């Protein structure tokens, strides 16, 4: 499950636009909140956050080893540019269906 670094989230909304599953909302202070029930761990929010405020489980101090298994990301040796090319759902500005 991705998590949000509250100290750097700017509330820009890029993650909400990238999420096809309506799994992200905002608290009153404009910090993103990810729904455990709706999140499919696709990684779109992580790839589209311009300030890298959304992280995989493997990067959370209290969840290390908690299965930060996001397609095309952790442990694959691939770079962001490899999976965010033309036509990808992970490209910035791509509208969700």
N, C-alpha and C positions, 0 to 999 in steps of 0.2 A: 504494500500500500504506500503510495507516495505521501510525503508529509511536507508541510510548509514551514520555512524558516520565517517566523513572524517578524524577526528583527530586520529583514531585508525586503519583505513583500511590499510592493508599492501600490497594490490594488488597481493595477492597470487594466485587468480584465482579459489579458491575452490567454490565460489558462481557461477561462470560461468559454471563450470563443473556440478554443481548440478541442474542448471536451465534447464528444458526440453523445455522451451518456448523462448529461446534466448532473454530474457528480460534484460540481464545484459551486459554492455560494460564497458570499462575503459576510463577515461579522460586521457589526456597527462601525468598527474602526477601519473598515476596508481591507482587512486581512483575509486571504482566501482560506476556506475550510473545505476539506475533501470528504465526501460522504463514503464511509466504508461500505454501505449497502449498494451504492450505485457505481462505484469505481470498478473498472474492469482491469486496471493495471496496464493499460495500453501504452502509457508513456507520453501521450500527446501533450499533456500539461507540462511535463518536465522539459520537453524539447522546445516548447513555445514560450516559456517564461524568459523574458529578456534580462532579468537580473538573477537568474538561477536560484530563485527562492524555493522552488519545488524540487524536492530530492527523493531519491529512491530509499527504501528501507535500509539498505546496506550502508547508507551514509548517516543514519540516525544513531546518535550515541547510545540510546537505550534499546535500540532494535537491531543492533549488529548481528548479522547472521539470520535475520528475520525474513529472508527470501526476497531480496530486492531483484526479483526476476522479471524484468521488463523486456518484451520482445525487441530485439535489435539493439539492446543497450548493454546492460551489465554483463561482463564476462565474454562478450562477443568479439572484442577487439575492433569493433566498428566505431567510426566517428559520427558525430551528429550529422555531418554533411552527407554521409553514406546513406542515411535513411530519411533525409529530408529533401531529397531532390525533386525534380519536376514531377508534378502529379501526386506527390506524397501527401497524406493527411497531416503530416508533421511540418509542412511548409508554413511559414508565417503568412497570415492573410488568407489562408484557404478556409472557405466557409464550410461549416459542418452541414451534413445532409439532413 
